[in-house]
Amino acid sequence: MAEPSLLETSGVWKTRAFERHRALRLDYQRMLDWYDIVLALTNPEWTAAQIEIGSRPGSILADVHPIHRFLNEGTDTALVQVCELGLYLEAFKTHPAFGQIAIDLISPKYSSTIFELAMAYRWHRAGSTIELQPAAAGGRVGDFSASISDAPFLVEASNIPAETFEQLSFRAPLLIKRTAAPYLNDGSVLVVKLQVPSVPGGAWEQALVGATKTCCYEVSGPGWEARSHTSKEFDGVRIGVERLLEDEAIPDASEADPWDVRHDQITEEKPYRLKLRILVRLPSGDIDYASRIVKKLIKEIKQLSGVRSARVVLLDITGVEPNALRLKTEDLREDLRREIMKKPALACVWLVSRMWTTEMRFVYWGVYIPNPNSTYQVPQSFMERFGLNERSWDFLSETEIRHTTEEEARRSFLDRQPIFEGYIDRWS
């Protein structure tokens, strides 16, 4: 079969789709179709608003709506995310609730809506009949209902967003890197240390940018050799910037001096040369993941109050635990069961995380917690089909996933990466 021609006005996403479709094991024409389906969600006013948000001083990539980012990026994850959403929209395009879902997807409800679609699609593939946004008690609507062997279940699917200081751990290094970039133009190395004893106030980003800029200027201006280190404080937050020569020892995290985040910027040329090291110390104390998950469960159970039929709660906990299988589940399960057992109509709770795998796909891995007091149970045959599909079936390419050893999976992943000098070295 002849290779599809590359459209002249394809843009970054379609250009990269053409270059990467074989490595991703995806049909190029299908990718284009899915792109067009997702693009149809947007409109000129919404797109203009996203462009304006991205151009604001101090803004970072995460401020722009995910769909706008995905449609205009060429990374493998952006390609797959668009294809995945396109697949869900294609599957539910004739559903009466499609119009509202399309609106929700380009709103702040994106994260919860994509999770609802992902779960509804998977429940359908596992053998259930799906209704999106069905009527619930008190004039409310549920996320979706699923009939399995004529037994109806009302499903509430929700996600737990990251805490403020977890967002800080993501945003602060990006803001520092962006602010420090103009000062990385010689052979020295800048080391920025940010210490955050408690979560700062709402204007912390602007204050951080200002303090970083001032410190970088002070160690980069005339006579910097005499003041190679400086620091500033704002709202109890302390930032220090030090300029080091290439042959000087560069500070790093250690057991004696631990840091929660390390972020490096290096040049693309060989040999890779460090230009900037960012070390961040976050608020002390462990995150009470169990408490947050239990509180979220209680809230979701209330959403289903008054519903007499069987209920299921699905929680995407990626915001607090990127791998649900690593949860310390015994105490958590006990706390969850205590709440679940108060509601006999609640059949079970699923805690799942969304993960990017060496198969270059997003999958949901998680923990299933049944309610021992419930008269309703999700059929075991359905559970087995659901689990088998997630482990062994690629929905996008409609092919079986071949399981290998961890090392073989890693090498296969590397073999399908873009090839340019030094890229594989970084992964090896």
Secondary structure, DSSP 8 states (H G I E B T S, - for coil): -------TT-HHHHHHHHHHTTTTT--HHHHHHHHHHHHTT--HHHHHHHHHHHTSTT--GGGS-HHHHHHT--SHHHHHHHHHHHHHHHHTTTSTTHHHHHHHHTSTTHHHHHHHHHHHHHHHHTT-EEEES-B-GGG-B-SEEEEETTEEEEEEEEE----HHHHHHHHHHHHHHHHHGGG--SS-EEEEEEE-SS---TTHHHHHHHHHHHHHHHTTSTTGGG--EEEEEETTEEEEEEEE-TTS------SSS--SEEEEEE-SSSS--EEEEEEEE--SS---HHHHHHHHHHHHHHHTTT--SEEEEEEE-TTT-S-GGGS-HHHHHHHHHHHHTT-TTEEEEEEEEEEE-TTSSEEEEEEEEE-TT-S----HHHHHHHHHHHHHEETTTTEE-----HHHHHHHHHHTS---TTHHHHH-
